[in-house]
Amino acid sequence: MRCVAWNIRGIRSRGKSTAIKKVVSEKQLHVCGLVETKHNSSVDRSIRSWWSNTNVEFMEVRSEDRGGGLILMWDANSLRRVSGVCGDRWIMISGSFGDLETQVSIILVYCPCSTESRRRVLEELIGVKRQCNGPALLFGDFNEILNPDERLRQQHITSGMEEFDNWVSNMELIVLPLIERKFTWSNCRSASQIDKAFVTSFGEI
């Protein structure tokens, strides 16, 4: 299954629609998750213009402020949804993919920057994972790192890192390695690997 999660920083920004359409087409995606969409109105027409396959389905969480919003899109010919549920910072769909008999779950996540708000979302996800009846993929922007190597010039383990690492261990998640780059977010002063993907098992997603 080919999946991408992308912090788009506003789908209405100049050039974003073209960029999304290009990624979906070139990567031949089955699933595409967008976070920090900053949208608060209908996106149905936009989604159908991004996806070359007309049989596309989606779930969304609209932004209630200037920095929120999620959209999870998938090729309904490949992934046949059985159920879907969402919170204010995550979306989960479950269904069958291709010829697999096992039900798979896809969970798109956008954690807040603040420690307390992020902790609340991670606690919610513990319950969300319990609803999965088979292998699951959790991906998105977690706004935290697991170790100092994942942030430029970071030398010490913080309490936030420890808490996030404990959460990953307690959830029994496998971290998927980042390929071809070290960081997923950067500005003129810093860089870090806050966008991540986890699976509950190998070989079935």
N, CA, C and O of each residue as an XYZ file, in Angstrom:
820
protein
N       0.841     -1.186      0.000
C       0.000      0.000      0.000
C       0.884      1.247      0.000
O       1.755      1.395      0.858
N       0.663      2.125     -0.945
C       1.450      3.351     -1.046
C       0.697      4.500     -0.368
O      -0.389      4.896     -0.791
N       1.314      5.019      0.700
C       0.669      6.039      1.533
C       1.618      7.220      1.753
O       2.833      7.045      1.844
N       1.056      8.398      1.835
C       1.825      9.596      2.139
C       1.053     10.428      3.151
O      -0.159     10.605      3.029
N       1.771     10.943      4.161
C       1.222     11.943      5.078
C       2.043     13.213      4.893
O       3.269     13.157      4.798
N       1.365     14.357      4.842
C       2.033     15.598      4.460
C       1.473     16.757      5.269
O       0.270     17.016      5.246
N       2.354     17.456      5.986
C       1.941     18.706      6.614
C       1.967     19.773      5.530
O       3.028     20.270      5.153
N       0.786     20.116      5.036
C       0.659     20.954      3.848
C       0.686     22.448      4.168
O       0.882     23.278      3.280
N       0.485     22.783      5.448
C       0.503     24.181      5.907
C      -0.432     25.070      5.079
O      -0.069     26.159      4.634
N      -1.648     24.556      4.896
C      -2.677     25.334      4.214
C      -2.894     24.897      2.778
O      -2.043     25.130      1.920
N      -4.037     24.259      2.510
C      -4.310     23.771      1.151
C      -4.675     24.907      0.199
O      -4.632     24.737     -1.019
N      -5.036     26.077      0.760
C      -5.411     27.195     -0.107
C      -4.209     28.034     -0.527
O      -4.342     28.933     -1.357
N      -3.048     27.751      0.034
C      -1.858     28.525     -0.299
C      -1.495     28.333     -1.771
O      -1.824     27.313     -2.378
N      -0.829     29.306     -2.318
C      -0.482     29.294     -3.736
C       0.364     28.078     -4.102
O       1.362     27.777     -3.447
N      -0.046     27.400     -5.140
C       0.701     26.263     -5.656
C       0.441     24.947     -4.963
O       0.926     23.913     -5.423
N      -0.318     24.944     -3.858
C      -0.503     23.703     -3.102
C      -1.354     22.682     -3.863
O      -1.036     21.493     -3.848
N      -2.415     23.115     -4.519
C      -3.248     22.176     -5.267
C      -2.457     21.461     -6.343
O      -2.593     20.251     -6.523
N      -1.629     22.210     -7.061
C      -0.787     21.613     -8.103
C       0.196     20.612     -7.506
O       0.426     19.543     -8.071
N       0.774     20.967     -6.358
C       1.747     20.089     -5.711
C       1.089     18.795     -5.229
O       1.656     17.714     -5.388
N      -0.096     18.901     -4.644
C      -0.807     17.713     -4.164
C      -1.142     16.787     -5.330
O      -0.912     15.579     -5.262
N      -1.677     17.355     -6.377
C      -2.048     16.557     -7.557
C      -0.833     15.842     -8.135
O      -0.934     14.692     -8.563
N       0.311     16.513     -8.151
C       1.538     15.923     -8.687
C       1.997     14.739     -7.846
O       2.369     13.699     -8.390
N       1.973     14.890     -6.516
C       2.403     13.801     -5.633
C       1.479     12.594     -5.763
O       1.947     11.461     -5.868
N       0.174     12.834     -5.758
C      -0.791     11.733     -5.875
C      -0.576     10.969     -7.174
O      -0.623      9.739     -7.192
N      -0.337     11.704     -8.265
C      -0.170     11.076     -9.578
C       1.176     10.360     -9.704
O       1.228      9.201    -10.116
N       2.261     11.046     -9.352
C       3.596     10.473     -9.547
C       3.851      9.281     -8.628
O       4.510      8.321     -9.027
N       3.331      9.339     -7.394
C       3.540      8.246     -6.441
C       2.505      7.140     -6.593
O       2.621      6.082     -5.976
N       1.481      7.393     -7.427
C       0.390      6.429     -7.618
C      -0.153      5.965     -6.259
O      -0.189      4.772     -5.958
N      -0.564      6.925     -5.469
C      -0.940      6.667     -4.088
C      -2.255      5.911     -3.960
O      -3.184      6.081     -4.750
N      -2.294      5.070     -2.933
C      -3.552      4.470     -2.511
C      -4.201      5.322     -1.416
O      -5.426      5.401     -1.321
N      -3.358      5.958     -0.588
C      -3.837      6.770      0.536
C      -2.993      8.032      0.628
O      -1.772      7.981      0.484
N      -3.649      9.168      0.869
C      -2.923     10.420      1.076
C      -3.559     11.163      2.250
O      -4.762     11.424      2.262
N      -2.726     11.496      3.231
C      -3.198     12.245      4.397
C      -2.573     13.626      4.427
O      -1.360     13.764      4.272
N      -3.384     14.642      4.625
C      -2.908     16.019      4.728
C      -3.242     16.560      6.107
O      -4.370     16.415      6.577
N      -2.260     17.189      6.761
C      -2.503     17.812      8.059
C      -2.150     19.290      7.986
O      -1.459     19.744      7.074
N      -2.640     20.016      8.965
C      -2.545     21.480      8.984
C      -3.076     22.053      7.668
O      -2.433     22.875      7.015
N      -4.270     21.588      7.306
C      -4.880     22.021      6.052
C      -5.427     23.444      6.126
O      -5.529     24.129      5.108
N      -5.778     23.885      7.331
C      -6.319     25.228      7.562
C      -7.593     25.476      6.759
O      -7.888     26.615      6.398
N      -8.351     24.411      6.478
C      -9.584     24.591      5.712
C     -10.789     24.545      6.631
O     -10.810     23.784      7.598
N     -11.790     25.356      6.334
C     -13.025     25.362      7.125
C     -14.263     25.372      6.241
O     -15.345     25.763      6.679
N     -14.100     24.939      4.988
C     -15.230     24.851      4.063
C     -15.061     23.598      3.206
O     -14.061     22.890      3.326
N     -16.025     23.329      2.356
C     -16.041     22.097      1.563
C     -14.781     21.942      0.703
O     -14.296     22.898      0.097
N     -14.269     20.709      0.672
C     -13.084     20.405     -0.143
C     -13.383     19.342     -1.193
O     -12.467     18.860     -1.860
N     -14.640     18.972     -1.348
C     -15.013     17.881     -2.256
C     -14.510     18.140     -3.678
O     -13.922     17.250     -4.294
N     -14.733     19.337     -4.202
C     -14.317     19.640     -5.566
C     -12.796     19.622     -5.692
O     -12.263     19.130     -6.686
N     -12.102     20.151     -4.699
C     -10.640     20.164     -4.730
C     -10.081     18.744     -4.750
O      -9.179     18.438     -5.530
N     -10.617     17.879     -3.891
C     -10.118     16.510     -3.792
C     -10.280     15.775     -5.114
O      -9.385     15.039     -5.528
N     -11.393     15.964     -5.767
C     -11.622     15.270     -7.042
C     -10.733     15.814     -8.148
O     -10.477     15.125     -9.136
N     -10.260     17.044     -7.990
C      -9.303     17.575     -8.968
C      -7.889     17.081     -8.682
O      -7.074     16.992     -9.600
N      -7.580     16.756     -7.416
C      -6.247     16.254     -7.065
C      -6.061     14.812     -7.496
O      -4.958     14.401     -7.856
N      -7.143     14.047     -7.457
C      -7.061     12.596     -7.634
C      -7.495     12.232     -9.042
O      -8.634     12.496     -9.427
N      -6.609     11.634     -9.807
C      -6.936     11.301    -11.196
C      -8.027     10.235    -11.272
O      -8.819     10.216    -12.214
N      -8.064      9.354    -10.284
C      -9.101      8.330    -10.212
C     -10.369      8.953     -9.633
O     -10.347      9.484     -8.522
N     -11.455      8.892    -10.366
C     -12.691      9.525     -9.897
C     -13.305      8.802     -8.708
O     -14.137      9.370     -8.001
N     -12.905      7.554     -8.480
C     -13.460      6.789     -7.361
C     -12.618      7.026     -6.106
O     -12.011      6.099     -5.569
N     -12.590      8.270     -5.653
C     -11.841      8.648     -4.459
C     -12.822      8.944     -3.334
O     -13.870      9.550     -3.558
N     -12.481      8.517     -2.129
C     -13.286      8.826     -0.953
C     -12.408      9.555      0.046
O     -11.180      9.488     -0.024
N     -13.044     10.251      0.975
C     -12.252     11.005      1.949
C     -13.044     11.237      3.223
O     -14.272     11.165      3.248
N     -12.285     11.521      4.292
C     -12.842     12.032      5.539
C     -12.052     13.275      5.910
O     -10.883     13.404      5.545
N     -12.673     14.174      6.620
C     -12.006     15.430      6.944
C     -12.343     15.889      8.359
O     -13.390     15.553      8.913
N     -11.430     16.659      8.920
C     -11.672     17.409     10.150
C     -11.357     18.857      9.818
O     -10.205     19.198      9.551
N     -12.355     19.694      9.832
C     -12.139     21.083      9.445
C     -11.438     21.854     10.554
O     -11.551     21.528     11.736
N     -10.725     22.867     10.148
C      -9.941     23.673     11.091
C     -10.845     24.601     11.886
O     -11.714     25.276     11.335
N     -10.618     24.618     13.196
C     -11.348     25.535     14.055
C     -10.501     26.752     14.405
O     -10.974     27.678     15.066
N      -9.257     26.746     13.962
C      -8.370     27.889     14.186
C      -7.486     28.024     12.960
O      -7.755     27.396     11.936
N      -6.457     28.814     13.041
C      -5.618     29.085     11.874
C      -4.635     27.964     11.569
O      -3.990     27.982     10.520
N      -4.508     26.979     12.474
C      -3.473     25.981     12.273
C      -3.915     24.539     12.253
O      -3.061     23.653     12.244
N      -5.205     24.253     12.246
C      -5.665     22.875     12.328
C      -6.124     22.327     10.988
O      -5.811     22.872      9.930
N      -6.875     21.235     11.061
C      -7.463     20.634      9.873
C      -6.724     19.405      9.373
O      -5.495     19.395      9.300
N      -7.488     18.358      9.026
C      -6.932     17.136      8.449
C      -7.831     16.662      7.314
O      -9.045     16.861      7.346
N      -7.227     16.038      6.316
C      -7.953     15.383      5.230
C      -7.290     14.032      4.967
O      -6.078     13.965      4.761
N      -8.073     12.968      4.974
C      -7.576     11.637      4.640
C      -8.320     11.167      3.396
O      -9.544     11.037      3.408
N      -7.574     10.913      2.321
C      -8.156     10.508      1.040
C      -7.640      9.124      0.667
O      -6.521      8.758      1.025
N      -8.451      8.360     -0.050
C      -7.999      7.040     -0.486
C      -8.703      6.611     -1.767
O      -9.807      7.054     -2.082
N      -8.023      5.736     -2.487
C      -8.542      5.143     -3.716
C      -9.530      4.043     -3.328
O      -9.138      2.993     -2.819
N     -10.796      4.296     -3.571
C     -11.832      3.350     -3.141
C     -11.815      2.059     -3.950
O     -12.432      1.073     -3.547
N     -11.120      2.049     -5.081
C     -10.981      0.801     -5.836
C     -10.019     -0.161     -5.145
O     -10.127     -1.378     -5.297
N      -9.075      0.400     -4.382
C      -8.063     -0.417     -3.711
C      -8.372     -0.649     -2.239
O      -8.164     -1.743     -1.715
N      -8.867      0.385     -1.580
C      -9.168      0.312     -0.149
C     -10.667      0.477      0.044
O     -11.221      1.550     -0.194
N     -11.309     -0.587      0.473
C     -12.757     -0.581      0.640
C     -13.087     -0.360      2.114
O     -12.934     -1.254      2.945
N     -13.539      0.840      2.410
C     -13.763      1.224      3.807
C     -14.945      0.479      4.405
O     -16.002      0.339      3.790
N     -14.727      0.006      5.630
C     -15.797     -0.622      6.407
C     -16.308      0.354      7.459
O     -17.507      0.420      7.730
N     -15.383      1.112      8.052
C     -15.772      2.065      9.091
C     -14.814      3.248      9.091
O     -13.712      3.178      8.546
N     -15.255      4.325      9.708
C     -14.422      5.512      9.828
C     -14.856      6.337     11.022
O     -16.048      6.454     11.305
N     -13.895      6.904     11.718
C     -14.197      7.712     12.895
C     -13.119      8.779     13.016
O     -11.998      8.581     12.549
N     -13.442      9.897     13.630
C     -12.436     10.951     13.750
C     -12.599     11.710     15.062
O     -13.683     11.767     15.642
N     -11.481     12.293     15.512
C     -11.468     13.227     16.621
C     -11.051     14.581     16.076
O     -10.998     14.762     14.860
N     -10.757     15.523     16.938
C     -10.383     16.835     16.425
C      -8.956     16.879     15.906
O      -8.572     17.842     15.242
N      -8.142     15.825     16.204
C      -6.753     15.796     15.756
C      -6.366     14.470     15.105
O      -5.175     14.198     14.952
N      -7.314     13.653     14.725
C      -7.001     12.383     14.080
C      -8.204     11.870     13.285
O      -9.353     12.221     13.553
N      -7.896     11.031     12.304
C      -8.917     10.347     11.500
C      -8.501      8.891     11.376
O      -7.334      8.602     11.111
N      -9.441      7.970     11.564
C      -9.156      6.550     11.363
C     -10.172      5.936     10.416
O     -11.378      6.129     10.572
N      -9.680      5.197      9.435
C     -10.540      4.374      8.596
C     -10.068      2.928      8.696
O      -8.878      2.663      8.872
N     -10.998      2.011      8.582
C     -10.682      0.584      8.585
C     -11.395     -0.064      7.415
O     -12.514      0.313      7.065
N     -10.732     -1.048      6.812
C     -11.339     -1.735      5.683
C     -10.418     -2.775      5.109
O      -9.418     -3.145      5.726
N     -10.754     -3.250      3.921
C      -9.953     -4.277      3.261
C      -9.182     -3.653      2.107
O      -9.694     -2.797      1.385
N      -7.935     -4.101      1.948
C      -7.078     -3.574      0.894
C      -6.722     -4.681     -0.083
O      -6.197     -5.724      0.306
N      -7.014     -4.445     -1.355
C      -6.669     -5.423     -2.377
C      -7.277     -6.785     -2.086
O      -8.470     -6.907     -1.806
N      -6.426     -7.813     -2.157
C      -6.887     -9.186     -1.934
C      -6.680     -9.649     -0.493
O      -6.951    -10.804     -0.166
N      -6.193     -8.739      0.377
C      -5.969     -9.130      1.766
C      -7.294     -9.435      2.456
O      -8.262     -8.684      2.334
N      -7.318    -10.538      3.174
C      -8.524    -10.892      3.925
C      -8.563    -10.179      5.269
O      -9.633     -9.973      5.842
N      -7.381     -9.800      5.770
C      -7.299     -9.129      7.066
C      -7.716     -7.662      6.946
O      -7.325     -6.974      6.003
N      -8.505     -7.194      7.901
C      -8.876     -5.784      7.921
C      -7.692     -4.933      8.356
O      -7.001     -5.269      9.318
N      -7.459     -3.836      7.652
C      -6.382     -2.918      8.002
C      -6.970     -1.578      8.430
O      -8.074     -1.210      8.027
N      -6.214     -0.858      9.251
C      -6.651      0.463      9.719
C      -5.582      1.498      9.383
O      -4.387      1.234      9.511
N      -6.020      2.665      8.957
C      -5.147      3.790      8.651
C      -5.538      4.929      9.581
O      -6.698      5.339      9.614
N      -4.563      5.444     10.340
C      -4.846      6.517     11.302
C      -3.948      7.705     10.987
O      -2.725      7.617     11.097
N      -4.564      8.817     10.594
C      -3.839     10.056     10.319
C      -3.857     10.918     11.574
O      -4.907     11.102     12.188
N      -2.687     11.450     11.957
C      -2.539     12.146     13.234
C      -1.914     13.519     13.026
O      -0.986     13.677     12.234
N      -2.435     14.510     13.748
C      -1.808     15.831     13.787
C      -1.812     16.303     15.240
O      -2.804     16.852     15.718
N      -0.698     16.087     15.936
C      -0.607     16.454     17.351
C      -0.329     17.951     17.503
O       0.382     18.532     16.684
N      -0.879     18.575     18.535
C      -0.586     19.980     18.813
C       0.848     20.155     19.299
O       1.521     19.191     19.662
N       1.294     21.394     19.298
C       2.655     21.695     19.774
C       2.752     21.673     21.289
O       3.785     21.284     21.835
N       1.702     22.081     21.974
C       1.772     22.167     23.427
C       1.792     20.777     24.055
O       1.121     19.862     23.577
N       2.559     20.627     25.120
C       2.740     19.324     25.763
C       1.427     18.744     26.261
O       1.139     17.572     26.017
N       0.635     19.535     26.947
C      -0.616     19.037     27.521
C      -1.596     18.619     26.433
O      -2.234     17.571     26.540
N      -1.720     19.434     25.384
C      -2.643     19.100     24.302
C      -2.178     17.867     23.537
O      -2.987     17.032     23.135
N      -0.863     17.762     23.341
C      -0.317     16.587     22.654
C      -0.547     15.338     23.490
O      -0.888     14.288     22.946
N      -0.368     15.432     24.795
C      -0.595     14.294     25.679
C      -2.046     13.821     25.585
O      -2.310     12.618     25.588
N      -2.969     14.751     25.502
C      -4.391     14.382     25.390
C      -4.650     13.601     24.108
O      -5.362     12.597     24.128
N      -4.078     14.053     22.993
C      -4.273     13.363     21.718
C      -3.663     11.966     21.754
O      -4.279     11.007     21.288
N      -2.461     11.846     22.301
C      -1.813     10.535     22.382
C      -2.608      9.575     23.262
O      -2.681      8.382     22.969
N      -3.198     10.083     24.328
C      -4.040      9.243     25.177
C      -5.290      8.786     24.418
O      -5.727      7.645     24.572
N      -5.857      9.667     23.608
C      -7.010      9.286     22.795
C      -6.642      8.160     21.827
O      -7.430      7.242     21.598
N      -5.440      8.242     21.265
C      -5.017      7.263     20.270
C      -4.831      5.873     20.856
O      -4.919      4.881     20.133
N      -4.577      5.788     22.148
C      -4.508      4.477     22.801
C      -5.841      3.763     22.657
O      -5.892      2.579     22.326
N      -6.921      4.495     22.909
C      -8.254      3.925     22.744
C      -8.603      3.650     21.297
O      -9.274      2.664     20.990
N      -8.149      4.521     20.402
C      -8.407      4.333     18.972
C      -7.767      3.041     18.483
O      -8.391      2.273     17.751
N      -6.525      2.800     18.885
C      -5.831      1.584     18.445
C      -6.555      0.321     18.914
O      -6.536     -0.696     18.222
N      -7.184      0.382     20.071
C      -7.902     -0.791     20.587
C      -9.072     -1.171     19.683
O      -9.548     -2.305     19.729
N      -9.534     -0.236     18.867
C     -10.651     -0.519     17.961
C     -10.202     -1.232     16.693
O     -11.037     -1.709     15.925
N      -8.888     -1.312     16.464
C      -8.363     -1.945     15.260
C      -8.465     -3.459     15.368
O      -8.067     -4.041     16.376
N      -8.997     -4.095     14.334
C      -9.144     -5.547     14.331
C      -8.058     -6.249     13.529
O      -8.137     -7.452     13.281
N      -7.054     -5.499     13.130
C      -5.947     -6.062     12.358
C      -4.781     -5.101     12.369
O      -4.723     -4.223     13.230
N      -3.853     -5.238     11.444
C      -2.692     -4.351     11.398
C      -3.111     -2.901     11.164
O      -4.129     -2.629     10.527
N      -2.310     -1.981     11.689
C      -2.639     -0.559     11.585
C      -1.406      0.247     11.216
O      -0.281     -0.105     11.570
N      -1.643      1.336     10.498
C      -0.633      2.337     10.183
C      -1.047      3.641     10.836
O      -2.157      4.127     10.617
N      -0.154      4.210     11.642
C      -0.368      5.540     12.222
C       0.677      6.459     11.619
O       1.874      6.191     11.726
N       0.241      7.539     10.985
C       1.203      8.443     10.381
C       0.699      9.877     10.445
O      -0.500     10.135     10.551
N       1.664     10.813     10.376
C       1.303     12.219     10.431
C       2.353     13.038     11.149
O       3.518     12.650     11.238
N       1.918     14.183     11.660
C       2.797     15.118     12.363
C       2.552     14.970     13.862
O       1.487     15.331     14.362
N       3.553     14.434     14.579
C       3.407     14.201     16.012
C       3.999     15.336     16.848
O       3.864     15.343     18.072
N       4.646     16.280     16.199
C       5.212     17.457     16.875
C       6.097     17.106     18.072
O       6.143     17.839     19.059
N       6.792     15.985     17.971
C       7.750     15.569     18.996
C       8.726     14.595     18.358
O       8.416     13.970     17.343
N       9.895     14.468     18.947
C      10.904     13.537     18.451
C      11.135     12.441     19.491
O      10.733     12.567     20.648
N      11.790     11.362     19.055
C      12.025     10.222     19.937
C      13.404     10.235     20.573
O      13.596      9.668     21.649
N      14.371     10.879     19.920
C      15.723     10.935     20.460
C      16.433     12.181     19.943
O      15.973     12.779     18.970
N      17.531     12.589     20.557
C      18.208     13.840     20.166
C      18.682     13.878     18.723
O      18.780     14.962     18.148
N      18.982     12.731     18.117
C      19.443     12.711     16.727
C      18.396     13.240     15.752
O      18.721     13.591     14.617
N      17.154     13.297     16.191
C      16.078     13.715     15.297
C      15.836     15.225     15.313
O      14.878     15.707     14.709
N      16.692     15.961     15.995
C      16.594     17.430     15.980
C      17.986     18.034     15.872
O      18.912     17.608     16.563
N      18.127     19.008     15.020
C      19.408     19.670     14.801
C      19.914     20.307     16.093
O      19.200     21.064     16.751
N      21.147     19.986     16.437
C      21.828     20.533     17.616
C      21.145     20.174     18.946
O      21.370     20.843     19.954
N      20.330     19.145     18.952
C      19.733     18.675     20.194
C      20.692     17.699     20.867
O      21.117     16.729     20.240
N      21.035     17.931     22.103
C      22.026     17.097     22.776
C      21.457     16.269     23.918
O      22.045     15.255     24.296
N      20.341     16.677     24.467
C      19.823     16.014     25.667
C      18.431     15.425     25.416
O      17.670     15.916     24.583
N      18.129     14.379     26.148
C      16.789     13.788     26.118
C      15.878     14.606     27.018
O      16.187     14.819     28.191
N      14.772     15.061     26.480
C      13.817     15.863     27.244
C      12.698     14.980     27.799
O      12.553     13.825     27.400
N      11.924     15.524     28.704
C      10.792     14.783     29.260
C       9.760     14.486     28.179
O       9.089     13.454     28.222
N       9.632     15.401     27.197
C       8.704     15.170     26.095
C       9.120     13.988     25.239
O       8.276     13.200     24.811
N      10.418     13.860     24.988
C      10.925     12.713     24.240
C      10.666     11.413     24.990
O      10.223     10.425     24.407
N      10.946     11.426     26.284
C      10.738     10.225     27.095
C       9.273      9.811     27.090
O       8.951      8.628     26.975
N       8.401     10.788     27.215
C       6.969     10.491     27.235
C       6.511      9.918     25.895
O       5.727      8.970     25.851
N       7.005     10.500     24.806
C       6.644     10.020     23.469
C       7.187      8.612     23.243
O       6.482      7.755     22.712
N       8.428      8.370     23.639
C       9.037      7.045     23.481
C       8.281      5.999     24.295
O       8.086      4.877     23.828
N       7.856      6.352     25.502
C       7.071      5.426     26.328
C       5.733      5.119     25.664
O       5.259      3.984     25.696
N       5.138      6.134     25.068
C       3.858      5.936     24.373
C       4.027      4.953     23.217
O       3.209      4.050     23.046
N       5.080      5.125     22.428
C       5.348      4.222     21.309
C       5.549      2.790     21.819
O       5.038      1.841     21.225
N       6.287      2.639     22.908
C       6.526      1.304     23.469
C       5.240      0.683     23.992
O       4.962     -0.488     23.738
N       4.458      1.469     24.722
C       3.205      0.955     25.287
C       2.201      0.583     24.199
O       1.403     -0.340     24.368
N       2.246      1.305     23.088
C       1.352      1.008     21.958
C       1.872     -0.154     21.118
O       1.184     -0.629     20.215
N       3.102     -0.614     21.421
C       3.757     -1.706     20.687
C       3.835     -1.378     19.195
O       3.470     -2.187     18.342
N       4.321     -0.165     18.905
C       4.436      0.298     17.527
C       5.850      0.090     17.000
O       6.821      0.119     17.756
N       5.945     -0.118     15.705
C       7.217     -0.226     15.005
C       7.426      1.060     14.227
O       6.566      1.466     13.446
N       8.572      1.702     14.439
C       8.871      2.955     13.753
C       9.369      2.650     12.348
O      10.313      1.880     12.176
N       8.736      3.254     11.340
C       9.223      3.105      9.975
C      10.337      4.120      9.744
O      10.160      5.298     10.054
N      11.471      3.697      9.212
C      12.605      4.606      9.041
C      12.350      5.653      7.968
O      11.646      5.406      6.989
N      12.934      6.821      8.171
C      12.872      7.889      7.182
C      13.937      7.629      6.123
O      15.090      7.348      6.451
N      13.549      7.722      4.856
C      14.462      7.404      3.756
C      14.806      8.678      2.982
O      13.939      9.507      2.704
N      16.060      8.811      2.647
C      16.578      9.865      1.761
C      16.666     11.245      2.415
O      17.109     12.194      1.768
N      16.269     11.381      3.647
C      16.410     12.655      4.343
C      16.411     12.400      5.844
O      15.922     11.370      6.308
N      16.966     13.347      6.603
C      17.061     13.176      8.044
C      15.950     13.907      8.778
O      15.474     13.437      9.812
N      15.528     15.061      8.248
C      14.525     15.877      8.920
C      13.292     16.063      8.041
O      13.377     16.028      6.814
N      12.153     16.259      8.686
C      10.904     16.464      7.947
C      10.390     17.891      8.074
O       9.469     18.286      7.360
N      10.978     18.661      8.973
C      10.572     20.052      9.166
C      11.814     20.884      9.430
O      12.740     20.433     10.104
N      11.833     22.108      8.893
C      12.977     22.988      9.135
C      12.579     24.437      8.915
O      11.629     24.742      8.194
N      13.328     25.315      9.553
C      13.258     26.743      9.262
C      14.698     27.264      9.252
O      15.635     26.468      9.181
N      14.885     28.552      9.320
C      16.237     29.095      9.213
C      17.097     28.805     10.442
O      18.313     28.997     10.401
N      16.484     28.343     11.538
C      17.235     28.134     12.781
C      17.282     26.680     13.250
O      18.191     26.294     13.985
N      16.319     25.887     12.832
C      16.228     24.539     13.391
C      15.709     23.559     12.350
O      15.228     23.953     11.287
N      15.816     22.271     12.676
C      15.285     21.204     11.834
C      15.010     20.001     12.722
O      15.742     19.757     13.681
N      13.957     19.246     12.410
C      13.626     18.087     13.232
C      12.805     17.078     12.451
O      12.275     17.365     11.377
N      12.717     15.888     13.024
C      11.963     14.791     12.420
C      10.692     14.559     13.250
O      10.590     13.590     14.002
N       9.739     15.465     13.093
C       8.507     15.392     13.880
C       7.380     14.664     13.135
O       6.362     14.316     13.733
N       7.566     14.439     11.841
C       6.587     13.686     11.047
C       7.029     12.234     11.022
O       8.174     11.939     10.682
N       6.140     11.332     11.375
C       6.534      9.935     11.559
C       5.462      8.982     11.062
O       4.300      9.347     10.876
N       5.899      7.741     10.852
C       4.969      6.660     10.502
C       5.292      5.447     11.355
O       6.453      5.081     11.533
N       4.235      4.829     11.881
C       4.373      3.635     12.711
C       3.446      2.552     12.180
O       2.394      2.854     11.616
N       3.829      1.305     12.356
C       2.935      0.188     12.053
C       2.881     -0.731     13.277
O       3.766     -0.724     14.132
N       1.814     -1.513     13.322
C       1.682     -2.466     14.416
C       2.305     -3.810     14.065
O       2.572     -4.624     14.949
N       2.539     -4.046     12.762
C       3.216     -5.265     12.320
C       3.714     -5.056     10.918
O       3.180     -4.223     10.187
N       4.735     -5.802     10.526
C       5.291     -5.720      9.171
C       4.577     -6.702      8.250
O       4.047     -7.722      8.691
N       4.575     -6.368      6.954
C       4.201     -7.349      5.936
C       2.753     -7.355      5.516
O       2.398     -8.017      4.541
N       1.881     -6.612      6.250
C       0.461     -6.678      5.902
C      -0.106     -5.334      5.469
O      -1.274     -5.255      5.090
N       0.700     -4.273      5.518
C       0.236     -2.951      5.092
C       1.176     -2.434      4.019
O       0.982     -1.332      3.508
